[in-house]
């Protein structure tokens, strides 16, 4: 047999790109390489957490430069991982995982996720070494190594979450026994995706001479008080258009559709939206075109961090310490003693997000907005 099926470049169900692009076959190909150290990384949800877990990839590649990394996730997260050079294969719980976990072996299994399904998958995986969290036969979460205890207990006790002063990235590097130096989030967009976003913005009235502020109006569904107030959004928009001469792109998903309509319906010049039904990578490409992103602690924050967009993030019920801005942007933390409470709802009036004023936010955006006319290509 001339085929070398154990080559890391052979996907199995189709020719490798060396054969497809250059006609090479195994006997005359100098790119043959085995998989080396096989690593399984499990991170299913939520989307923002999946993206910020890509911070582990540089450390894994430095420690095992010839490794073969399989990332197991949910189908809705695949677009966040597609094209990432640190990932060799993406499995999903909806397709690959059930059959392949029963057969394939790994040198290292990593699971930073306290979700019981993720922990069960880590337990089922055949691995020489396991780090992070697993599920025992009684259905209880358990640390696979001593370093995972801290993260497990932080998920159990709000007091520990509130006392924490380390970023999520630092915490998961520690729990998986990896060096945390020089980590970075990665979301590789193609040139075609970036250019398509530019064309969409131009159709909405933006030009490359315009400063562009991205304003994410979403807050997720878990914490009801995590989103900034609608009247604050409107006050900010009026001032941003008048003071900065900027265009503002409103960003939100399907559940923010009515809010997007109301904000656009206010009739402010230079305020527009691509709508609530953009695909995930399309939204990322639109954010990449912005000079500054204003958002709460949501997926949009992590997209901005991964794409290198200076980000102003507004924080109330969730942890400010866990968020890593990579020195591109700033945090505005609500001036209230119960900030970081992790309560899904509360009766405090005025609540934390009410207390963050448009003046504060405008001042922060001004600090990160390039001079008028610099345009998206300045970054």
JOURLIN-V674511 format. One record per pair of residues at least 24 apart in sequence whose ideal C-beta (glycine too) atoms are under 10 Angstrom apart, sorted by sequence separation. I is the first residue (numbers start at 1). GAP is how many residues later the second one is. D is the distance in Angstrom with one decimal. If there is no record, write none. Layout:
BEGIN
i=<I:I>
gap=<GAP:GAP>
d=<D:D>
END
This chain:
BEGIN
i=<2:3:7:8:9:39:50:53:57:61:72:73:93:97:101:102:106:111:116:147:148:150:151:213:246:247:248:249:250:251:252:253:287:301:304:305:315:316:317:318:332:1:2:4:7:8:39:61:72:93:100:101:109:116:119:150:151:215:227:245:246:247:248:249:250:251:253:284:297:304:315:316:317:332:335:2:6:7:8:37:38:47:50:51:54:60:70:98:115:147:148:149:233:237:242:244:250:252:297:317:6:7:8:37:47:50:53:54:57:59:60:70:97:114:147:148:213:237:241:242:251:253:317:4:6:7:8:36:37:39:40:41:42:43:44:45:46:49:50:53:57:58:72:93:97:147:148:213:234:238:240:241:301:317:332:4:6:36:37:38:39:40:41:42:43:44:45:47:51:57:72:146:147:148:211:227:230:233:234:237:241:317:332:4:36:37:38:39:40:41:42:43:44:46:47:50:51:54:56:57:70:91:145:147:233:238:240:241:253:301:316:35:36:37:38:39:40:41:42:43:45:46:50:144:145:146:147:213:237:240:252:332:34:35:36:37:38:39:40:41:44:45:47:48:54:143:144:145:227:230:234:251:332:33:35:44:47:54:111:119:211:213:215:216:217:218:219:220:230:233:237:238:330:331:34:35:43:70:110:114:211:212:213:214:215:216:217:218:221:234:237:295:297:317:330:33:35:109:210:211:212:213:214:215:216:217:218:220:251:293:294:316:317:329:330:70:112:210:211:212:213:214:215:216:217:218:219:251:292:293:316:317:329:69:72:111:114:210:211:212:213:214:215:216:218:219:234:249:292:315:316:330:43:68:113:114:218:249:294:314:315:316:329:330:68:69:70:71:72:112:217:251:314:316:329:67:73:114:115:132:206:207:216:219:249:316:328:67:69:72:114:206:218:249:315:113:114:133:205:206:217:218:248:251:314:64:74:132:204:206:217:247:251:64:74:131:132:246:249:251:41:63:73:131:132:204:217:246:253:41:72:131:201:217:246:248:252:253:314:131:244:251:253:314:44:45:60:129:201:215:244:252:312:39:40:42:44:72:200:251:312:38:60:72:312:314:40:42:312:313:328:197:240:251:312:35:44:72:311:312:35:56:240:310:312:42:70:310:312:56:112:215:217:312:40:53:213:296:310:311:312:8:212:213:215:218:236:310:8:42:53:112:113:211:217:309:310:8:40:53:112:210:296:310:40:112:233:110:49:50:112:40:49:111:112:205:206:40:41:110:111:205:38:40:49:110:204:205:206:228:38:39:40:41:42:43:44:110:204:205:216:228:294:309:38:39:40:41:42:43:45:108:110:204:227:228:294:37:38:39:40:41:42:43:44:46:203:204:214:227:310:37:38:39:40:41:42:43:45:204:226:227:294:309:36:37:38:39:40:41:42:44:201:203:204:216:226:227:294:308:35:41:43:45:214:226:292:293:307:42:44:45:201:214:223:292:44:200:212:214:223:291:292:294:42:43:200:212:214:215:223:292:293:42:214:219:220:292:11:42:44:197:212:213:214:215:216:217:218:219:220:291:292:11:42:200:212:213:214:215:216:217:218:219:220:291:292:9:42:211:212:213:214:215:216:217:219:220:290:291:8:42:211:212:213:214:215:216:218:291:8:40:41:197:208:210:211:212:213:214:217:218:40:200:204:216:218:232:42:206:216:217:291:197:201:216:291:40:196:197:200:201:215:216:291:40:193:196:197:200:214:228:289:290:40:197:198:216:227:289:291:39:193:197:198:201:216:226:228:288:289:291:38:43:193:196:197:200:201:214:226:227:290:38:39:40:42:194:195:196:197:198:214:226:289:37:41:42:190:193:194:197:198:225:226:288:189:193:194:197:225:226:187:189:192:193:197:223:224:225:187:194:223:189:190:193:194:214:216:219:222:223:189:222:187:214:215:216:219:187:189:216:219:220:87:189:213:86:187:85:187:84:86:83:84:85:83:84:228:80:81:82:83:80:81:82:83:80:81:83:79:82:225:83:55:55:56:194:55:59:63:52:53:54:55:63:187:52:53:56:60:62:63:187:225:52:55:56:59:62:185:189:55:60:185:187:188:189:223:225:226:240:244:49:53:59:62:185:187:188:223:224:225:239:243:246:48:52:56:58:59:62:185:186:187:222:223:224:225:238:239:58:59:184:185:186:187:223:224:225:229:232:236:237:240:244:56:58:59:184:185:222:223:224:229:232:235:236:239:240:243:244:49:53:55:58:59:185:221:222:223:225:231:235:236:239:243:246:56:58:59:184:229:232:234:235:55:58:228:229:232:233:236:240:244:57:58:225:226:227:228:229:232:235:236:239:240:246:56:57:224:225:226:229:231:235:245:55:57:58:225:228:232:233:244:245:43:54:55:57:225:229:232:236:240:54:55:223:228:52:54:55:53:54:52:54:228:51:168:219:41:51:51:169:185:184:183:185:184:183:215:171:215:168:170:171:167:170:213:166:168:169:165:167:168:169:170:164:165:166:167:168:169:213:165:166:167:168:213:161:162:164:165:167:169:212:161:163:164:166:167:211:162:167:211:161:211:161:211:210:211:209:210:211:212:209:210:211:212:154:208:209:210:211:208:209:210:208:209:211:154:207:208:206:207:208:206:208:48:47:46:201:46:162:164:162:163:162:198:161:162:197:198:161:162:161:158:194:158:159:158:158:82:83:82:79:80:79:80:78:79:77:79:76:79:80:79:80:80:80:80:47:51:52:51:54:48:50:52:53:48:49:51:52:55:47:48:51:55:46:47:48:50:51:54:46:48:49:52:48:51:52:47:48:51:46:47:48:48:55:52:52:55:52:48>
gap=<24:24:24:24:24:24:24:24:24:24:24:24:24:24:24:24:24:24:24:24:24:24:24:24:24:24:24:24:24:24:24:24:24:24:24:24:24:24:24:24:24:25:25:25:25:25:25:25:25:25:25:25:25:25:25:25:25:25:25:25:25:25:25:25:25:25:25:25:25:25:25:25:25:25:25:26:26:26:26:26:26:26:26:26:26:26:26:26:26:26:26:26:26:26:26:26:26:26:26:26:27:27:27:27:27:27:27:27:27:27:27:27:27:27:27:27:27:27:27:27:27:27:27:28:28:28:28:28:28:28:28:28:28:28:28:28:28:28:28:28:28:28:28:28:28:28:28:28:28:28:28:28:28:28:28:29:29:29:29:29:29:29:29:29:29:29:29:29:29:29:29:29:29:29:29:29:29:29:29:29:29:29:29:30:30:30:30:30:30:30:30:30:30:30:30:30:30:30:30:30:30:30:30:30:30:30:30:30:30:30:30:31:31:31:31:31:31:31:31:31:31:31:31:31:31:31:31:31:31:31:31:31:32:32:32:32:32:32:32:32:32:32:32:32:32:32:32:32:32:32:32:32:32:33:33:33:33:33:33:33:33:33:33:33:33:33:33:33:33:33:33:33:33:33:34:34:34:34:34:34:34:34:34:34:34:34:34:34:34:34:34:34:34:34:34:35:35:35:35:35:35:35:35:35:35:35:35:35:35:35:35:35:35:35:35:36:36:36:36:36:36:36:36:36:36:36:36:36:36:36:36:36:36:37:37:37:37:37:37:37:37:37:37:37:37:37:37:37:37:37:37:37:38:38:38:38:38:38:38:38:38:38:38:38:39:39:39:39:39:39:39:39:39:39:39:40:40:40:40:40:40:40:40:40:40:40:40:41:41:41:41:41:41:41:41:42:42:42:42:42:42:42:42:42:42:43:43:43:43:43:43:43:43:44:44:44:44:44:44:44:45:45:45:45:45:45:45:45:45:46:46:46:46:46:46:46:46:46:46:47:47:47:47:47:48:48:48:48:48:48:48:48:48:49:49:49:49:49:49:49:49:50:50:50:50:50:51:51:51:51:51:52:52:52:52:53:53:53:53:53:54:54:54:54:54:55:55:55:55:56:56:56:56:56:57:57:57:57:57:57:57:58:58:58:58:58:58:58:59:59:59:59:59:59:59:59:59:60:60:60:60:60:60:60:61:61:61:62:63:63:63:64:64:64:64:64:64:65:65:65:65:65:66:66:66:66:66:66:66:66:67:67:67:67:67:67:67:67:67:67:67:67:67:67:68:68:68:68:68:68:68:68:68:68:68:68:68:69:69:69:69:69:69:69:69:69:69:69:69:69:69:70:70:70:70:70:70:70:70:70:70:70:70:70:71:71:71:71:71:71:71:71:71:71:71:71:71:71:71:71:72:72:72:72:72:72:72:72:72:73:73:73:73:73:73:73:74:74:74:74:74:74:74:74:75:75:75:75:75:75:75:75:75:76:76:76:76:76:77:77:77:77:77:77:77:77:77:77:77:77:77:77:77:78:78:78:78:78:78:78:78:78:78:78:78:78:78:79:79:79:79:79:79:79:79:79:79:79:79:79:80:80:80:80:80:80:80:80:80:80:81:81:81:81:81:81:81:81:81:81:81:81:82:82:82:82:82:82:83:83:83:83:83:84:84:84:84:85:85:85:85:85:85:85:85:86:86:86:86:86:86:86:86:86:87:87:87:87:87:87:87:88:88:88:88:88:88:88:88:88:88:88:89:89:89:89:89:89:89:89:89:89:89:90:90:90:90:90:90:90:90:90:90:90:90:91:91:91:91:91:91:91:91:91:91:91:92:92:92:92:92:92:93:93:93:93:93:93:93:93:94:94:94:95:95:95:95:95:95:95:95:95:96:96:97:97:97:97:97:98:98:98:98:98:99:99:99:100:100:101:101:102:102:103:103:103:104:104:104:105:105:105:105:106:106:106:106:107:107:107:108:108:109:110:112:113:113:113:114:114:114:115:115:115:115:115:115:116:116:116:116:116:116:116:116:117:117:117:117:117:117:117:118:118:118:118:118:118:118:118:118:118:118:119:119:119:119:119:119:119:119:119:119:119:119:119:120:120:120:120:120:120:120:120:120:120:120:120:120:120:120:121:121:121:121:121:121:121:121:121:121:121:121:121:121:121:122:122:122:122:122:122:122:122:122:122:122:122:122:122:122:122:123:123:123:123:123:123:123:123:123:123:123:123:123:123:123:123:124:124:124:124:124:124:124:124:125:125:125:125:125:125:125:125:125:126:126:126:126:126:126:126:126:126:126:126:126:126:127:127:127:127:127:127:127:127:127:128:128:128:128:128:128:128:128:128:129:129:129:129:129:129:129:129:129:130:130:130:130:131:131:131:132:132:133:133:133:134:134:134:135:135:136:136:139:140:141:141:142:143:146:150:150:151:151:151:152:152:152:153:153:153:154:154:154:154:154:155:155:155:155:155:155:155:156:156:156:156:156:157:157:157:157:157:157:157:158:158:158:158:158:158:159:159:159:160:160:161:161:162:162:163:163:163:163:164:164:164:164:165:165:165:165:165:166:166:166:167:167:167:168:168:168:169:169:169:170:170:172:173:174:175:176:176:176:177:177:178:178:179:179:179:179:180:180:181:182:182:183:183:184:185:198:198:199:200:200:201:201:202:202:203:203:204:204:204:205:219:222:223:226:233:233:247:248:248:249:249:249:249:250:250:250:250:250:251:251:251:251:252:252:252:252:252:252:253:253:253:253:254:254:254:255:255:255:256:256:257:258:269:270:271:271:272:275>
d=<5.4:9.6:7.9:8.7:7.2:9.7:8.2:9.9:9.9:8.8:7.9:9.3:7.2:6.6:5.5:8.4:9.0:9.6:8.9:9.8:9.6:7.1:4.7:9.3:6.9:7.6:7.6:6.8:8.4:9.9:5.5:7.9:9.2:8.9:8.1:8.3:7.1:8.2:5.4:6.6:5.7:9.0:5.5:8.5:5.1:5.2:6.8:5.7:5.6:8.8:9.7:7.6:8.6:6.7:9.1:6.7:9.5:8.2:9.9:8.1:9.7:7.3:9.2:7.2:9.4:9.2:8.3:9.9:8.7:7.4:7.8:8.4:6.1:9.3:9.1:9.7:9.0:6.5:6.4:8.9:9.5:9.6:9.3:8.2:7.9:7.1:8.8:9.4:9.1:9.5:9.0:8.3:8.0:6.8:9.2:9.7:9.5:9.3:6.6:6.0:9.5:7.1:4.9:4.4:8.9:4.5:9.7:7.4:7.1:10.0:10.0:9.7:9.0:6.1:5.6:4.5:6.0:9.8:5.5:9.6:8.2:9.6:8.0:5.7:5.6:8.6:7.6:6.9:9.2:5.3:9.9:6.3:9.4:7.1:7.4:7.9:9.5:9.3:9.5:9.6:8.4:7.2:9.2:7.2:9.2:5.0:7.8:9.5:8.7:8.3:8.9:6.1:9.2:9.0:5.7:9.8:7.3:8.3:6.9:7.3:7.0:8.0:7.2:8.0:7.7:5.5:5.7:7.0:5.0:3.3:8.1:9.6:7.4:9.0:9.5:8.8:6.6:9.2:6.8:7.2:5.2:7.7:6.4:9.0:3.7:4.2:5.2:4.7:5.1:5.1:4.7:6.0:5.0:9.7:5.7:5.5:8.5:6.6:8.6:7.2:8.5:9.7:7.8:5.5:6.0:6.3:8.6:6.6:8.3:9.9:9.7:8.4:5.3:7.1:8.2:7.0:8.2:7.1:7.8:9.3:8.1:8.6:7.2:9.5:8.2:9.3:9.6:7.4:5.3:8.5:9.4:9.4:8.4:7.9:5.8:9.0:7.3:9.3:6.4:8.9:9.8:6.9:9.2:9.2:7.2:8.2:9.5:6.4:8.8:7.3:6.1:6.5:6.0:7.4:3.6:7.3:6.4:8.4:7.6:9.8:6.2:5.1:5.5:9.4:6.0:7.3:9.5:9.4:7.8:9.4:9.1:9.3:10.0:9.0:8.3:9.5:8.0:8.2:9.2:9.4:7.0:6.7:7.3:7.8:6.9:8.2:6.9:4.8:7.0:8.3:5.5:9.7:9.4:8.8:5.5:9.3:9.6:8.1:8.2:4.1:5.2:4.9:5.0:5.5:4.4:4.6:5.7:9.1:7.0:9.8:9.5:7.3:6.5:8.3:9.7:7.5:8.1:6.9:7.0:7.6:7.1:8.4:6.6:6.8:9.5:9.8:9.2:7.0:9.9:7.7:3.4:8.5:9.8:9.8:9.6:8.9:7.2:4.7:9.5:6.1:9.8:5.7:9.1:9.5:7.3:8.4:9.8:6.4:7.8:8.2:4.8:7.2:9.2:9.2:9.7:6.4:5.0:8.3:9.5:9.3:9.0:9.1:9.2:7.4:9.4:9.5:9.9:9.9:8.8:6.9:5.3:9.0:6.8:8.4:6.1:8.2:9.8:9.1:9.8:8.2:10.0:8.6:8.8:9.9:7.9:7.5:8.1:8.3:9.4:10.0:4.7:5.0:8.7:6.4:8.4:10.0:8.7:8.1:7.1:9.8:5.5:9.6:9.4:8.3:5.4:8.4:9.5:6.0:8.4:7.6:6.6:9.6:9.5:8.0:9.7:7.4:5.7:9.9:9.3:7.9:9.7:9.7:9.3:4.8:9.3:7.8:9.8:8.1:9.4:8.3:8.2:5.7:8.2:6.9:8.6:8.9:9.8:8.7:9.0:8.5:10.0:9.7:9.5:7.0:9.0:10.0:8.7:9.6:7.0:8.5:9.5:8.9:9.6:9.1:9.7:9.3:6.6:6.4:9.8:6.0:6.6:9.3:8.2:9.1:9.8:9.3:8.5:9.4:9.7:9.5:9.8:9.9:9.8:9.3:4.6:7.7:9.9:8.4:10.0:5.7:9.8:7.5:8.9:9.9:10.0:9.1:9.7:9.2:8.6:7.9:9.1:8.6:8.9:6.6:9.8:9.6:9.6:7.9:8.9:8.1:9.8:8.9:9.5:9.7:9.2:9.2:7.7:4.1:9.8:9.9:6.5:8.4:9.5:9.8:9.7:9.5:8.3:5.7:9.9:8.5:4.4:7.8:9.8:9.0:8.4:9.2:9.5:9.1:8.8:9.4:6.0:8.4:7.9:9.6:6.1:9.0:8.4:9.6:9.8:9.3:8.6:7.2:7.8:4.5:9.8:5.2:9.9:9.7:7.7:8.7:7.1:6.4:9.0:8.9:7.4:8.7:9.4:9.3:10.0:6.1:9.3:9.2:6.6:9.9:4.6:6.7:7.3:8.3:6.9:7.7:7.9:9.3:8.5:4.4:10.0:6.5:9.8:8.8:5.2:4.8:4.8:4.8:4.2:6.5:6.0:9.6:9.7:7.9:9.7:5.9:8.4:4.8:7.6:7.8:6.9:7.8:8.1:5.6:6.9:6.9:5.4:9.9:8.3:7.5:8.8:6.8:9.5:6.8:8.5:8.5:6.2:6.0:8.4:9.3:10.0:8.2:6.3:8.5:6.2:6.9:9.7:10.0:9.3:9.3:7.3:7.5:8.8:9.5:9.4:9.3:6.7:8.4:7.9:5.4:9.1:5.4:5.0:5.9:9.3:9.4:8.4:9.5:9.1:9.6:9.5:7.2:9.9:10.0:8.1:9.1:9.9:9.2:9.2:5.1:3.7:9.4:7.9:4.8:10.0:8.4:8.1:8.6:6.2:6.4:8.5:9.4:6.9:9.5:8.0:5.3:8.0:7.7:5.1:8.5:9.9:8.8:5.0:6.9:7.1:8.0:6.9:8.8:7.4:8.5:5.3:5.8:8.5:9.5:5.5:9.2:5.7:5.2:4.3:5.0:3.8:8.9:6.4:7.9:10.0:5.4:6.8:5.5:5.5:8.2:7.7:6.8:7.7:7.0:5.4:9.9:9.8:8.9:10.0:9.5:9.3:9.4:8.2:9.8:6.5:7.7:9.8:7.9:8.2:7.9:9.9:6.4:6.8:9.1:7.7:8.1:8.6:9.4:7.0:9.5:9.8:3.8:8.1:5.5:9.8:6.8:8.6:6.9:9.5:7.8:6.7:9.2:9.9:7.4:9.0:7.0:7.7:5.5:9.5:7.3:6.6:8.5:8.4:8.9:8.8:4.7:7.2:9.1:5.9:3.6:9.1:5.9:8.6:8.8:8.8:8.1:9.5:7.0:8.8:9.8:7.3:6.7:4.8:9.1:9.4:9.5:8.6:9.0:9.2:9.2:10.0:9.2:7.9:9.6:8.7:9.5:8.6:9.5:7.7:6.1:9.4:9.7:9.3:9.3:8.8:7.8:5.5:6.8:6.1:5.9:5.7:8.7:6.8:4.5:9.7:5.3:5.6:6.5:9.9:9.9:9.3:9.8:9.9:8.0:8.7:10.0:8.4:6.1:4.8:6.2:8.7:8.5:7.5:7.4:9.5:9.6:9.4:6.4:5.5:9.2:6.0:8.8:9.9:9.6:9.5:9.9:9.9:9.8:9.9:9.4:9.3:6.2:9.4:6.7:9.8:7.8:8.9:5.6:9.8:9.4:7.6:7.1:8.7:6.0:9.8:9.9:9.2:9.4:4.6:9.8:8.7:8.4:8.1:6.4:9.7:7.2:9.4:9.9:9.4:9.7:8.9:8.3:8.1:9.9:4.3:6.4:9.9:8.9:8.5:9.7:9.2:7.0:8.7:5.9:8.5:6.6:9.0:9.2:7.6:6.8:9.1:6.5:7.6:6.8:8.6:7.7:6.8:9.6:7.6:6.9:9.0:9.2:9.3:7.4:9.3:7.9:9.4:9.1:8.4:7.7:6.6:4.3:9.1:9.7:4.0:9.9:7.8:9.1:8.5:6.3:6.7:8.7:9.7:8.6:6.8:9.5:5.5:8.3:5.4:6.3:6.1:9.8:7.6:6.3:6.6:8.7:8.3:9.5:7.1:8.9:3.8:9.6:9.8:5.6:4.5:6.1:9.3:7.9:9.5:9.1:9.1:7.6:6.4:9.9:7.8:8.2:8.5:6.1:7.8:8.3:8.9:7.8:8.5:4.6:9.1:6.8:9.4:7.2:9.4:9.9:9.9:9.0:8.1:9.3:9.5:10.0:9.6:8.3:9.2:4.2:9.3:5.4:7.7:6.9:9.3:6.2:6.4:9.2:6.0:7.2:8.8:8.9:8.4:5.6:5.3:5.7:7.3:8.6:5.7:7.0:6.2:8.4:6.4:5.0:8.9:6.6:8.8:9.8:5.4:9.2:6.5:9.6:9.4:7.8:7.3:8.7:9.4:6.2:7.1:8.6:9.0:9.0:5.6:4.2:9.2:8.3:5.8:6.6:9.9:9.8:7.3:9.1:9.1:9.1:6.4:6.5:8.8:9.7:7.7:8.3:9.2:8.2:5.5:9.9:9.2:9.8:5.2:8.3:8.7:4.9:5.8:7.4:8.1:6.2:9.8:8.4:8.9:8.8:6.5:9.8:8.3:9.5:8.4:7.8:6.9:9.1:9.8:9.8:9.4:8.4:9.6:7.5:9.3:9.0:6.4:9.8:9.0:8.6:9.4:6.8:4.4:9.5:7.9:6.5:9.5:6.4:5.7:7.4:5.3:9.6:4.8:7.5:6.8:7.2:7.0:8.8:7.6:5.5:9.4:4.2:9.4:9.4:5.9:9.2:6.9:9.6:9.3:5.9:9.3:9.8:6.7:9.1:8.2:8.3:5.7:8.6:7.4:8.7:7.9:6.8:8.2:5.3:9.6:7.6:6.3:9.4:9.4:8.8:6.9:9.0:9.6:5.7:8.7:4.3:10.0:9.5:9.5:8.0:6.3:9.7:10.0:6.3:8.8:9.6:8.6:9.9:8.2:8.5:8.6:9.4:9.0:8.9:9.5:5.1:7.4:7.2:7.5:9.4:9.6:9.4:7.5:5.9:8.8:9.3:7.4:10.0:5.0:8.5:9.9:9.3:7.9:7.3:6.8:4.5:8.2:9.2:5.1:8.8:9.6:8.0:9.9:8.2:8.5:8.9:8.9:8.7:8.5:7.6:9.3:9.9:7.3:9.4:8.2:9.2:9.1:9.8:6.5:9.2:9.6:5.1:9.4:9.2:4.3:4.4:9.2:9.6:4.9:8.4:8.7:6.9:7.1:7.6:6.9:8.0:7.3:4.2:8.2:7.9:7.9:8.2:5.7:9.7:9.2:9.6:10.0:7.8:9.1:8.8:9.6:7.7:10.0>
END
